[in-house]
Amino acid sequence: MPDSFDTAQITGLLERCNSGDAAARDQLTPLVYAELKSLASRALRGEREGHTLQTTALVNEACLRLLGQRNLDAGNRAQFAALAAQAMRRILVDHARRRAAAKRPS
């Protein structure tokens, strides 16, 4: 678990992201990647065996969704983790819906 300096650094970067600083987004990604990977691993544990989405793909998609937003709306590390977990759940639901739709006859 990262120390409080990392948490303060992440909070500062999140604040800069909220003000539109693209460089802050680039600095934030590697700092939170391990935490996102852990969240993705937990999210995928409840999925069916043989799921086609891998942990890294889920993390990458969540990063694209979160960090691609104009206003990230995460004031601190805990809020960012909650938003990331929510994004991952939505990605998994969307994936399941597409899979189910592909099985239906036309």
RADA-V496988 format. One line per field, one symbol per residue. psi: psi as a letter, one per 30 degrees, with the letter a starting at -180 (. if undefined). A space follows every 50 residues. Layout:
# RADA-V496988
psi = ???
This chain:
# RADA-V496988
psi = klafeeeeeeeeeeeeefggjeeeeeeeefefeeeeeeeeeeefefllkg kfkleeeeeeeeeeeeffkejehjfleeeeeeeeeeeeeeeeeeeeeeee effkk.
